[in-house]
C-alpha cells in the first residue's frame, strides 16, 4: 500500500482525521482518527520509485466500542490486502475508546 491509498481510505470514511497531531477542533469529536509515522525502513534495492517502508500508528477514537466506522476502516484495509492487528483501550478519565494499529506503507521520503 502507498500512502496516498491510505489517505484515500481515511477520506472515504467521512470522519475527522489528522496526520501527526490532534487538531484542536476535533478533540471532542467522535469518531476521529489521528495517524503518525514512527519508523522508517529503507528499501535498498527496489524497482519502485518508493524507497522507504514507513510504519504509521493509526489511532481511532470513539465513544462506543466496535464503532461501525472502525469496522468499515478495517474492511476497507482488508480489501486492499492490509490486515492489521488492532489493540483497544478504554480511557476512563475522558470516557472514550482508543483502538490503534500499525500499518506499513511505501513512500519516497527523500
Wavefront OBJ file of the C-alpha trace (Angstrom):
o trace
v 0.000 0.000 0.000
v 1.166 3.509 -0.750
v 0.500 6.499 1.485
v -1.943 8.113 -0.947
v -4.017 4.902 -0.887
v -4.141 5.045 2.918
v -5.267 8.685 2.743
v -7.998 7.759 0.238
v -9.325 5.098 2.602
v -9.339 7.534 5.531
v -11.098 10.189 3.442
v -13.729 7.682 2.316
v -14.835 7.194 5.938
v -16.070 10.803 6.068
v -14.905 11.362 9.640
v -12.339 13.758 11.087
v -8.716 12.677 10.683
v -5.348 14.317 11.076
v -1.781 13.361 10.383
v 0.832 13.965 13.055
v -1.022 15.762 15.825
v -4.567 16.121 17.047
v -6.430 19.075 15.567
v -7.870 21.153 18.441
v -11.221 21.473 16.616
v -11.588 17.681 16.649
v -10.544 16.954 20.237
v -14.015 16.021 21.459
v -15.361 14.765 18.141
v -16.121 11.048 17.869
v -15.229 9.129 15.894
v -11.914 10.570 14.738
v -8.529 9.316 13.577
v -5.015 10.551 14.198
v -2.105 8.858 12.471
v 1.647 9.446 12.520
v 4.839 7.845 11.338
v 7.201 6.309 13.844
v 9.535 4.029 11.897
v 11.386 4.244 8.582
v 12.990 1.239 6.933
v 14.983 1.936 3.760
v 14.441 -0.434 0.851
v 17.953 -0.788 -0.621
v 17.066 -2.431 -3.957
v 13.614 -1.555 -5.160
v 12.296 -1.423 -8.685
v 9.686 1.052 -7.479
v 10.159 4.792 -7.160
v 9.370 4.402 -3.458
v 12.459 3.806 -1.391
v 11.246 3.569 2.186
v 8.805 1.429 4.117
v 7.177 3.806 6.624
v 5.275 2.467 9.621
v 2.370 4.547 10.883
v 0.310 4.237 14.001
v -3.361 4.742 13.245
v -5.386 5.739 16.323
v -9.172 5.575 16.173
v -11.074 7.384 18.939
v -14.771 6.720 19.541
v -17.478 6.999 22.150
v -18.535 3.349 21.711
v -16.609 0.125 21.317
v -16.619 -1.568 17.916
v -17.714 1.629 16.248
v -19.200 0.999 12.778
v -16.633 3.370 11.215
v -13.771 1.375 12.765
v -15.242 -1.795 11.310
v -15.645 -0.056 7.943
v -11.998 1.072 8.074
v -10.839 -2.464 8.774
v -12.999 -3.894 5.956
v -11.502 -1.404 3.504
v -7.967 -2.162 4.670
v -8.617 -5.916 4.392
v -9.973 -5.432 0.870
v -6.728 -3.673 -0.089
v -4.651 -6.530 1.351
v -3.776 -4.973 4.721
v -4.791 -6.927 7.812
v -3.533 -5.050 10.872
v -3.811 -6.429 14.397
v -5.830 -3.923 16.419
v -5.335 -3.120 20.106
v -8.006 -1.445 22.249
v -8.171 0.505 25.473
v -10.809 2.467 27.333
v -9.648 5.854 28.634
v -11.684 6.190 31.822
v -10.787 9.811 32.648
v -12.058 11.086 29.324
v -14.573 8.301 28.610
v -13.578 7.210 25.139
v -12.381 4.077 23.387
v -8.986 4.116 21.696
v -8.307 1.472 19.075
v -4.920 1.524 17.383
v -2.749 -0.406 14.991
v 0.432 -0.182 12.947
v 0.384 -0.161 9.174
v 3.293 -0.123 6.728
v 3.148 1.993 3.574
v 5.625 2.693 0.813
v 6.863 6.260 0.489
v 9.611 8.189 -1.206
v 10.793 10.298 1.732
v 13.958 11.638 0.106
l 1 2 3 4 5 6 7 8 9 10 11 12 13 14 15 16 17 18 19 20 21 22 23 24 25 26 27 28 29 30 31 32 33 34 35 36 37 38 39 40 41 42 43 44 45 46 47 48 49 50 51 52 53 54 55 56 57 58 59 60 61 62 63 64 65 66 67 68 69 70 71 72 73 74 75 76 77 78 79 80 81 82 83 84 85 86 87 88 89 90 91 92 93 94 95 96 97 98 99 100 101 102 103 104 105 106 107 108 109 110
